[in-house]
């Protein structure tokens, strides 16, 4: 059984990755799962300087999902290089660093500092809905996406993944802009902007009022967007948004994803990544799939893929 | 490689209503009971898949001999409502024990202050603490567990509606007693902790405060449940990981 996939120039032993912001830098989950089993660990957004994030409450549960307004709290790139890379290098898995910034210069500073480290891939976060500057402000206009991507790409030694926001009208247009800017891969989707009101207390559930919705509630939106983008671009796609098990992961792959990232499911079940991986293997066993790559994009432009 | 944390299906040995909306649940797991420390919490999972996140519940009692934990919780929303319907003999998914608990210091005179659903974790604390203990328990209206504390020290009760004990809050009671205190331990609502914090800081009494915050993962990954501290290197600490117990000097309430 061949589970390996390629993101940019980087070969992953299997398609299962973690979604940024849901796995810390891997330390917490290493007490539950063997990180060696993962295709890649995508770490929490890292900025040029430490960020404090938003006030609490930062999280709220919704039907089949959750809202968060953490606001990219992180200890900064220097702390990450000193403390987290040595930890992650103990494992046989790829390291993907999600990069947060308020300005293009911020992103470039992080990228440059990471260029001589053992980080395998970079993920440009231009889609976080919880920060006023940078984040989603960059990720909802095609021209801006292309400009930020090309600027960051110029500074990066590692292949660059651009993480797209679903809070747009035409996701394919944004994907094409990132590809035109030089993205080596795309990841989608980031969280959907949402809100929850406690009608009994008559207050917002989140201190930030609005937050990013994630979890199985958003999966159909994510699958649809992966499918649309897969038809528009040539670069590989990492699909995410509500993946809870192997079957969800297979669905994303058939929609066009080369890699899959497990996010909110980690909060609900610390073993989720391993269960997703086992589920993919189980599916391949059941249907006699020898190479996981056979599944990528089955639903895209394939006339034998029935709709009834 | 060895993995140190567990999430297990544990058997519910006992489950009953002990006060309005307040339930006690005894769960059985030798490993978890052995690992549990006073002031820690566990995370309970709903069976309804629409409720993704585990519910953090403090550990009320640890029975190492029988390998059991006692949890006392209040029905607060749909998740705890669902959990309250679980029957004895059923299993429940539990993650834990989680967080850092109280550091028990065997001082001459300890004061223990609990408010509402912050009262339960203090029972095990009182069991484990040596020396003279003065226990202040505050409730909105319905009193629970108070009788069980009497075995470990002097108990003073305050209720907001005045139905039992002193009418008002525990801080008034505490100040009235004018005790010579060596160490304070507390768990309860933020308002109570804040008032207590300003008192102990002024009186220069060492105190450990257990704080609450909405959390998602319970293990330190989501960074949802932070609280502000005076630590310059890490201002926002995670309640689930670095906490829930912080020193009164450190935490900013």
Boltz contact constraints between the chains, C-beta under 6 A:
constraints:
  - contact:
      token1: [A, 23]
      token2: [B, 221]
      max_distance: 6.0
  - contact:
      token1: [A, 24]
      token2: [B, 221]
      max_distance: 6.0
  - contact:
      token1: [A, 28]
      token2: [B, 219]
      max_distance: 6.0
  - contact:
      token1: [A, 28]
      token2: [B, 220]
      max_distance: 6.0
  - contact:
      token1: [A, 28]
      token2: [B, 221]
      max_distance: 6.0
  - contact:
      token1: [A, 31]
      token2: [B, 4]
      max_distance: 6.0
  - contact:
      token1: [A, 31]
      token2: [B, 5]
      max_distance: 6.0
  - contact:
      token1: [A, 32]
      token2: [B, 3]
      max_distance: 6.0
  - contact:
      token1: [A, 32]
      token2: [B, 5]
      max_distance: 6.0
  - contact:
      token1: [A, 34]
      token2: [B, 1]
      max_distance: 6.0
  - contact:
      token1: [A, 52]
      token2: [B, 236]
      max_distance: 6.0
  - contact:
      token1: [A, 56]
      token2: [B, 213]
      max_distance: 6.0
  - contact:
      token1: [A, 57]
      token2: [B, 214]
      max_distance: 6.0
  - contact:
      token1: [A, 58]
      token2: [B, 224]
      max_distance: 6.0
  - contact:
      token1: [A, 59]
      token2: [B, 214]
      max_distance: 6.0
  - contact:
      token1: [A, 59]
      token2: [B, 216]
      max_distance: 6.0
  - contact:
      token1: [A, 59]
      token2: [B, 224]
      max_distance: 6.0
  - contact:
      token1: [A, 61]
      token2: [B, 53]
      max_distance: 6.0
  - contact:
      token1: [A, 63]
      token2: [B, 50]
      max_distance: 6.0
  - contact:
      token1: [A, 64]
      token2: [B, 50]
      max_distance: 6.0
  - contact:
      token1: [A, 70]
      token2: [B, 223]
      max_distance: 6.0
  - contact:
      token1: [A, 73]
      token2: [B, 223]
      max_distance: 6.0
  - contact:
      token1: [A, 73]
      token2: [B, 236]
      max_distance: 6.0
  - contact:
      token1: [A, 215]
      token2: [B, 52]
      max_distance: 6.0
  - contact:
      token1: [A, 267]
      token2: [B, 216]
      max_distance: 6.0
  - contact:
      token1: [A, 267]
      token2: [B, 217]
      max_distance: 6.0
  - contact:
      token1: [A, 267]
      token2: [B, 222]
      max_distance: 6.0
  - contact:
      token1: [A, 268]
      token2: [B, 52]
      max_distance: 6.0
